[in-house]
Every structure is written in C-alpha cells, then in structure tokens.
Amino acid sequence: MTKSAGYRRHLPSSPFKVPVVPPPEQFAVGNRVTHDEHGLGRVIGVEDETAVLVDFGGLRARVKSPYSKMTKL
C-alpha cells in the first residue's frame, strides 16, 4: 500500500500550526529581475498574477507563476 504525497488537510482542533504558504511575488513593469537560467532582465509586461514578460537582452521570455527561479532585485 502506498501513500499519496498530496495535500494534507489541517484539522481545527490540531495543536500544530497551519503550514503557511507564502503569497506569490508581485512584479511591476520596469522591475529589474534575475533568473536562474536567463540571467538579468527587466519586466516589460504583467499578465494579472499568472505570468510576466521579461526582456533578458537578446531574449524575451514569458515566465509563468510561481516564480521559483526568478527574484526581484
């Protein structure tokens, strides 16, 4: 028998704290960013909270949320 590694429900009567999920990082047009694969870039477009368009010099890339490989400078 195997256990699934999915979401675990938190019971209100549990003495343990609810795991905190950090909110997704917010980017605005003009922000300088760094990406693990593409390097330094500048945000040139924002699509709600789902994706951002980033200019990395010779490459324009659409980076989807969650932005685990990209950080704001």
ROBABA-982771 format. One line per field, with one value per residue (C-alpha): residue in one letter; x, y, z. Coordinates in nm, 3 decimals. Example, Ala and Ser with C-alpha at 12.3 -4.5 7.8 and 13.67 -1.06 7.14 Angstrom:
residu <- c(a,s)
c1 <- c(1.230,1.367)
c2 <- c(-0.450,-0.106)
c3 <- c(0.780,0.714)
END
This chain:
residu <- c(m,t,k,s,a,g,y,r,r,h,l,p,s,s,p,f,k,v,p,v,v,p,p,p,e,q,f,a,v,g,n,r,v,t,h,d,e,h,g,l,g,r,v,i,g,v,e,d,e,t,a,v,l,v,d,f,g,g,l,r,a,r,v,k,s,p,y,s,k,m,t,k,l)
c1 <- c(0.000,0.137,0.051,-0.013,0.219,-0.064,-0.222,-0.286,-0.595,-0.547,-0.790,-0.912,-0.852,-0.490,-0.222,0.012,0.020,-0.125,0.153,0.191,0.206,0.390,0.199,0.331,0.585,0.443,0.622,0.560,0.665,1.020,1.135,1.487,1.494,1.737,1.652,1.844,1.864,1.837,2.028,1.948,1.641,1.371,0.994,0.819,0.470,0.248,-0.044,-0.251,-0.085,-0.029,0.278,0.523,0.702,1.073,1.339,1.673,1.871,1.862,1.571,1.215,1.055,0.714,0.771,0.471,0.378,0.507,0.830,1.059,1.359,1.315,1.374,1.333,1.649)
c2 <- c(0.000,0.342,0.682,0.979,1.276,1.524,1.794,1.710,1.853,2.054,1.984,2.287,2.101,2.018,2.155,2.206,2.530,2.552,2.547,2.897,2.930,3.249,3.475,3.483,3.756,4.066,4.220,4.556,4.690,4.821,4.594,4.452,4.075,3.787,3.440,3.119,3.022,3.351,3.592,3.962,4.118,4.383,4.324,4.466,4.324,4.178,3.939,3.954,3.718,3.436,3.543,3.823,3.914,3.976,4.119,3.943,4.139,3.920,3.709,3.795,3.529,3.477,3.346,3.176,3.180,3.052,3.241,2.994,3.063,3.442,3.707,4.083,4.292)
c3 <- c(0.000,-0.091,0.049,-0.173,-0.131,-0.191,0.021,0.386,0.548,0.869,1.149,1.351,1.678,1.590,1.827,1.530,1.333,0.986,0.724,0.584,0.206,0.108,-0.133,-0.489,-0.555,-0.725,-1.023,-1.191,-1.530,-1.506,-1.221,-1.255,-1.204,-1.208,-1.339,-1.266,-1.636,-1.830,-1.605,-1.558,-1.713,-1.691,-1.665,-1.973,-1.919,-1.646,-1.706,-1.385,-1.136,-1.385,-1.584,-1.660,-1.982,-1.924,-2.156,-2.094,-2.352,-2.664,-2.535,-2.437,-2.221,-2.064,-1.711,-1.551,-1.183,-0.940,-0.994,-0.817,-1.047,-1.063,-0.796,-0.784,-0.747)
END
